[in-house]
Amino acid sequence: MTVGCERVLCVAGFDDAQFAHHAFRSLLEEPTGAPATEIAVLISRAKDGRADVAEAQGDRQSGDSIDVLTLLVIGFFAPPLILSRAIEDGFGDAVKRLTKLHDTGHVGVPVGRYLPRNSSVIVALSSVPVSHNAIELLDRVERSTMVEVNAAEYRVLELAIARSRAHPRQRASTSST
């Protein structure tokens, strides 16, 4: 890892959804005082290619189906997965920037490799030093990696999401009267 690296993204792909759920729960059980995972997200992808957050740990905010920290983690894992939501919520420019960096291999990981159709992936954002449970998880699965999170890009996305939450846009109504 680069000197001064503050955060890493730990990615572990699973073909078995039950095993992924069990591994997700184990990841969150760090002993008191040990380095902890900041946020972890379990994403499942269906045969049709649709990806959904199956479980998330972290900053849950009432009324939000996906919270700020979950968006940060997914944004650094695979920004295209949240691009439409980001545009709708008003932080699309930050995610478009990350998407360009993702497409050139500078941010995130190849989604198809770690989250192919009909599979699950655990994506965890961890402070450095990385938690014992995160390292153990990465060692147990074949499709796993740990990538540095660029501190400047992290702050850009974090601020963009925070601003969008402070000044939410009116969402267009889809109901007919």
PyMOL commands that set and color helices and strands:
alter all, ss='L'
color gray80, all
select helices_A, chain A and resi 17-27+68-77+79-89+92-103+111-114+132-140+151-166
alter helices_A, ss='H'
color red, helices_A
select strands_A, chain A and resi 7-14+37-45+51-57+119-127+143-149
alter strands_A, ss='S'
color yellow, strands_A
deselect
rebuild
show_as cartoon
